[in-house]
Amino acid sequence: MSEQSLPHDARPEYADTLPEYAERVLDVAERIPPGRVMTYGDVAEWLEEGGPRQVGRVMALYGGAVPWWRVVRADGALLPGHELRALDQYRAEGTPLKEASRAAEGHLPRLDMRRARWDGGDRAEGHT
């Protein structure tokens, strides 16, 4: 993706200022407890704004400073290109995983979404 196709406030010359929506997405990512996850769609629903693609874009551009591994795909697949780093974090935090079958590509586990998914719980009360 070229700089011309990025939103005006996401271009490198504006790197010192974070768009308000991005701040909100990153705040949610920081609230997710260790060992739990939210999907991109869960974050958008919790914020009552945007959608999974917008949340994914924010995480791709700005998510490195927050626990990015806690915002995941709905199918529980590990983030392509970051699988091993994420897996180390999941194991350290005790995030529920489903071991991969021998037929699975790369034999990497998936997140056990039924057990790992966090709905915002009591900490969600202060969201805007």
Contact map, one row per residue, 1 for C-alpha under 8 A:
11101100000000000000000000000000000000000000000000000000000000000000000000000000000000000000000000000000000000000000000000000000
11111100000000000000000000000000000000000000000000000000000000000000000000000000000000000000000000000000000000000000000000000000
11111100001100000000000000000000000000000000000000000000000000000000000000000000000000000000000000000000000000000000000000000000
01111110000000000000000000000000000000000000000000000000000000000000000000000000000000000000000000000000000000000000000000000000
11111110000000000000000000000000000000000000000000000000000000000000000000000000000000000000000000000000000000000000000000000000
11111111011000000000000000000000000000000000000000000000000000000000000000000000000000000000000000000000000000000000000000000000
00011111111000000000000000000000000000000000000000000000000000000000000000000000000000000000000000000000000000000000000000000000
00000111111000000000000000000000000000000000000000000000000000000000000000000000000000000000000000000000000000000000000000000000
00000011111001001110000000000000000000000000000000000000000000000000000000000000000000000000000000000000000000000000000000000000
00000111111101100110000000000000000000000000000000000000000000000000000000000000000000000000000000000000000000000000000000000000
00100111111111100000000000000000000000000000000000000000000000000000000000000000000000000000000000000000000000000000000000000000
00100000011111100000000000000000000000000000000000000000000000000000000000000000000000000000000000000000000000000000000000000000
00000000001111110000000000000000000000000000000000000000000000000000000000000000000000000000000000000000000000000000000000000000
00000000111111111100000000000000000000000000000000000000000000000000000000000000000000000000000000000000000000000000000000000000
00000000011111111100000000000000000000000000000000000000000000000000000000000000000000000000000000000000000000000000000000000000
00000000000011111100000000000000000000000000000000000000000000000000000000000000000000000000000000000000000000000000000000000000
00000000100001111110000000000000000000000000000000000000000000000000000000000000000000000000000000000000000000000000000000000000
00000000110001111111011000000000000000000000000000000000000000000000000000000000000000000000000000000000000000000000000000000000
00000000110000001111111000000000000000000000000000000000000000000000000000000000000000000000000000000000000000000000000000000000
00000000000000000111111100000000000000000000000000000000000000000000000000000000000000000000000000000000000000000000000000000000
00000000000000000011111110000000000000000000000000000000000000000000000000000000000000000000000000000000000000000000000000000000
00000000000000000111111111000000000000000000000000000010010001000000000000000000000000000000000000000000000000000000000000000000
00000000000000000111111111100000000000000000000000000000000000000000000000000000000000000000000000000000000000000000000000000000
00000000000000000001111111110000000000000000001000000000000000000000000000000000000000000000000000000000000000000000000000000000
00000000000000000000111111111000000000000011001000000010011000000000000000000000000000000000000000000000000000000000000000000000
00000000000000000000011111111100000000000000000000000000001001100100000000000000000000000000000000000000000000000000000000000000
00000000000000000000001111111110000000000000000000000000000000000000000000000000000000000000000000000000000000000000000000000000
00000000000000000000000111111111000000000010000000000000000000000000000000000000000000000000000000000000000000000000000000000000
00000000000000000000000011111111000000000000000000000000000000000111011000000000000000000000000000000000000000000000000000000000
00000000000000000000000001111111100000000000000000000000000000000110000000000000000000000000000000000000000000000000000000000000
00000000000000000000000000111111100000000000000000000000000000000000000000000000000000000000000000000000000000000000000000100000
00000000000000000000000000011111110111000000000000000000000000000000010000000000000000000000000000000000000000000000010100000000
00000000000000000000000000000111111110000000000000000000000000000000000000000000000000000000000000000000000000000000000000000000
00000000000000000000000000000001111100000000000000000000000000000000010000000000000000000000111000000000000000000000000000000000
00000000000000000000000000000000111110000000000000000000000000000000000000000000000000000100111100000000000000000001000000000000
00000000000000000000000000000001111111000000000000000000000000000000010000000000000000000000001000000000000000000001110000000000
00000000000000000000000000000001101111100000000000000000000000000000111100000000000000000000000000000000000000001001110000000000
00000000000000000000000000000001000111111110000000000000000000000000011100000000000000000000000000000000000000000000111000000000
00000000000000000000000000000000000011111110000000010000000000000000001111000000000000000000000000000000000000000000100000000000
00000000000000000000000000000000000001111111000000111011000000000000001111000000000000000000000000000000000000000000000000000000
00000000000000000000000000000000000001111111100000110010000000000000000001000000000000000000000000000000000000000000000000000000
00000000000000000000000000000000000001111111110000010000000000000000000000000000000000000000000000000000000000000000001000000000
00000000000000000000000010010000000001111111111000010010000000000000001000000000000000000000000000000000000000000000000000000000
00000000000000000000000010000000000000011111111111110110000000000000000000000000000000000000000000000000000000000000000000000000
00000000000000000000000000000000000000001111111111100000000000000000000000000000000000000000000000000000000000000000000000000000
00000000000000000000000000000000000000000111111110000000000000000000000000000000000000000000000000000000000000000000000100000000
00000000000000000000000110000000000000000011111111000000000000000000000000000000000000000000000000000000000000000000000000000011
00000000000000000000000000000000000000000001111111000000000000000000000000000000000000000000000000000000000000000000000000000000
00000000000000000000000000000000000000000001111111100000000000000000000000000000000000000000000000000000000000000000000000000000
00000000000000000000000000000000000000000001101111111110000000000000000000000000000000000000000000000000000000000000000000000000
00000000000000000000000000000000000000011001100011111110000000000000000000000000000000000000000000000000000000000000000000000000
00000000000000000000000000000000000000111111000001111111000000000000000000000000000000000000000000000000000000000000000000000000
00000000000000000000000000000000000000010000000001111111100000000000000000000000000000000000000000000000000000000000000000000000
00000000000000000000000000000000000000000001000001111111110000000000000000000000000000000000000000000000000000000000000000000000
00000000000000000000010010000000000000011011000001111111111000000000000000000000000000000000000000000000000000000000000000000000
00000000000000000000000000000000000000010000000000011111111100000000000000000000000000000000000000000000000000000000000000000000
00000000000000000000000000000000000000000000000000001111111110000000000000000000000000000000000000000000000000000000000000000000
00000000000000000000010010000000000000000000000000000111111111100000000000000000000000000000000000000000000000000000000000000000
00000000000000000000000011000000000000000000000000000011111111110001000000000000000000000000000000000000000000000000000000000000
00000000000000000000000000000000000000000000000000000001111111110000000000000000000000000000000000000000000000000000000000000000
00000000000000000000000000000000000000000000000000000000111111110000000000000000000000000000000000000000000000000000000000000000
00000000000000000000010001000000000000000000000000000000011111111000000000000000000000000000000000000000000000000000000000000000
00000000000000000000000001000000000000000000000000000000011111111111000000000000000000000000000000000000000000000000000000000000
00000000000000000000000000000000000000000000000000000000001111111111000000000000000000000000000000000000000000000000000000000000
00000000000000000000000000000000000000000000000000000000000001111111000000000000000000000000000000000000000000000000000000000000
00000000000000000000000001001100000000000000000000000000000000111111000000000000000000000000000000000000000000000000000000000000
00000000000000000000000000001100000000000000000000000000000000111111111000000000000000000000000000000000000000000000000000000000
00000000000000000000000000001000000000000000000000000000001000111111111000000000000000000000000000000000000000000000000000000000
00000000000000000000000000000000000010000000000000000000000000000011111100000000000001001100000000000000000000000000000000000000
00000000000000000000000000001001010111000000000000000000000000000011111100000000000000000000000000000000000000000000000000000000
00000000000000000000000000001000000011110010000000000000000000000011111110000000000000000000000000000000000000000000000000000000
00000000000000000000000000000000000011110000000000000000000000000000111111011110000000000000000000000000000000000000000000000000
00000000000000000000000000000000000000110000000000000000000000000000001111111110000000000000000000000000000000000000000000000000
00000000000000000000000000000000000000111000000000000000000000000000000111111000000000000000000000000000000000001000000000000000
00000000000000000000000000000000000000000000000000000000000000000000000011111000000000000000000000000000000000001000000000000000
00000000000000000000000000000000000000000000000000000000000000000000000111111100000000000000000000000000000001111000000000000000
00000000000000000000000000000000000000000000000000000000000000000000000111111110000000000000000000000000000011100000000000000000
00000000000000000000000000000000000000000000000000000000000000000000000110011111011001100000000000000000000011100000000000000000
00000000000000000000000000000000000000000000000000000000000000000000000110001111111001000000000000000000000000000000000000000000
00000000000000000000000000000000000000000000000000000000000000000000000000000111111000000000000000000000000000000000000000000000
00000000000000000000000000000000000000000000000000000000000000000000000000000011111000000000000000000000000000000000000000000000
00000000000000000000000000000000000000000000000000000000000000000000000000000111111111000000000000000000000000000000000000000000
00000000000000000000000000000000000000000000000000000000000000000000000000000111111111100000000000000000000000000000000000000000
00000000000000000000000000000000000000000000000000000000000000000000000000000000011111110000000000000000000000000000000000000000
00000000000000000000000000000000000000000000000000000000000000000000000000000000011111111000000000000000000000000000000000000000
00000000000000000000000000000000000000000000000000000000000000000000100000000110011111111100000000000000000000000000000000000000
00000000000000000000000000000000000000000000000000000000000000000000000000000100001111111110000000000000000000000000000000000000
00000000000000000000000000000000000000000000000000000000000000000000000000000000000111111111000000000000000000000000000000000000
00000000000000000000000000000000000000000000000000000000000000000000100000000000000011111111100000000000000000000000000000000000
00000000000000000000000000000000001000000000000000000000000000000000100000000000000001111111111100000000000000000000000000000000
00000000000000000000000000000000000000000000000000000000000000000000000000000000000000111111111000000000000000000000000000000000
00000000000000000000000000000000000000000000000000000000000000000000000000000000000000011111111000000000000000000000000000000000
00000000000000000000000000000000011000000000000000000000000000000000000000000000000000001111111000000000000000000000000000000000
00000000000000000000000000000000011000000000000000000000000000000000000000000000000000000111111100000000000000000000000000000000
00000000000000000000000000000000011100000000000000000000000000000000000000000000000000000111111110000000000000100001000000000000
00000000000000000000000000000000001000000000000000000000000000000000000000000000000000000100011111000000000000111011000000000000
00000000000000000000000000000000000000000000000000000000000000000000000000000000000000000000001111100000000011110000000000000000
00000000000000000000000000000000000000000000000000000000000000000000000000000000000000000000000111110000000011110000000000000000
00000000000000000000000000000000000000000000000000000000000000000000000000000000000000000000000011111000000111000000000000000000
00000000000000000000000000000000000000000000000000000000000000000000000000000000000000000000000001111111001111000000000000000000
00000000000000000000000000000000000000000000000000000000000000000000000000000000000000000000000000111111001000000000000000000000
00000000000000000000000000000000000000000000000000000000000000000000000000000000000000000000000000011111001000000000000000000000
00000000000000000000000000000000000000000000000000000000000000000000000000000000000000000000000000011111101000000000000000000000
00000000000000000000000000000000000000000000000000000000000000000000000000000000000000000000000000011111111100000000000000000000
00000000000000000000000000000000000000000000000000000000000000000000000000000000000000000000000000000011111100000000000000000000
00000000000000000000000000000000000000000000000000000000000000000000000000000000000000000000000000000001111100000000000000000000
00000000000000000000000000000000000000000000000000000000000000000000000000000000000000000000000000011111111110000000000000000000
00000000000000000000000000000000000000000000000000000000000000000000000000000000000000000000000000110001111111000000000000000000
00000000000000000000000000000000000000000000000000000000000000000000000000001100000000000000000011110000001111100000000000000000
00000000000000000000000000000000000000000000000000000000000000000000000000011100000000000000000011110000000111110000000000000000
00000000000000000000000000000000000000000000000000000000000000000000000000011100000000000000001111000000000011111001000000000000
00000000000000000000000000000000000000000000000000000000000000000000000000010000000000000000000111000000000001111111000000000000
00000000000000000000000000000000000010000000000000000000000000000000000001110000000000000000000100000000000000111111100000000000
00000000000000000000000000000000000000000000000000000000000000000000000000000000000000000000000000000000000000011111100000000000
00000000000000000000000000000000000000000000000000000000000000000000000000000000000000000000000100000000000000011111100000000000
00000000000000000000000000000000001110000000000000000000000000000000000000000000000000000000001100000000000000111111110000000000
00000000000000000000000000000000000111100000000000000000000000000000000000000000000000000000000000000000000000001111111000000000
00000000000000000000000000000001000111000000000000000000000000000000000000000000000000000000000000000000000000000001111110000000
00000000000000000000000000000000000001000100000000000000000000000000000000000000000000000000000000000000000000000000111110000000
00000000000000000000000000000001000000000000010000000000000000000000000000000000000000000000000000000000000000000000011111110000
00000000000000000000000000000000000000000000000000000000000000000000000000000000000000000000000000000000000000000000011111110000
00000000000000000000000000000000000000000000000000000000000000000000000000000000000000000000000000000000000000000000000111111000
00000000000000000000000000000010000000000000000000000000000000000000000000000000000000000000000000000000000000000000000111111100
00000000000000000000000000000000000000000000000000000000000000000000000000000000000000000000000000000000000000000000000111111110
00000000000000000000000000000000000000000000000000000000000000000000000000000000000000000000000000000000000000000000000001111110
00000000000000000000000000000000000000000000000000000000000000000000000000000000000000000000000000000000000000000000000000111111
00000000000000000000000000000000000000000000001000000000000000000000000000000000000000000000000000000000000000000000000000011111
00000000000000000000000000000000000000000000001000000000000000000000000000000000000000000000000000000000000000000000000000000111
